[in-house]
C-alpha cells in the first residue's frame, strides 16, 4: 500500500510540474485589444500566442552591453565592408 501511495505522490508531482498557468485579463481597453489583434495578425499568430510572445520578451534578461555592442551583435552576419562614395567640395551658396 505504501508503494502505491508513493507512486501516486510521484505522479501528482509530475502533473503539477507539467501544468501551464492561465491568465485572465479583465477591463482591457477595446483599443488595446484591437491593436493586439492587428499585431498578432501581422505576425501570423493568434492573439493568445502574441501575448505569450510579448510576455516572454518582457521577462527575458536584457542583452549585456550598450547599444553599440547590441547593434554589432545584431548585424554581425551582415556586410561589414561598405564602399563610401567619393567626397567632393560643398556647393557654392546661391546668390540671390
Secondary structure, 3 states (H helix, E strand, C coil): CHHHHHHHHHHHHHHHHCCCCCCCCCCCCHHHHHHHHHHHHHCCCCHHHHHHHHHHHHHCCCCCCCHHHHHHHHCCCCCCCCCCCCCCCCCCCCCC
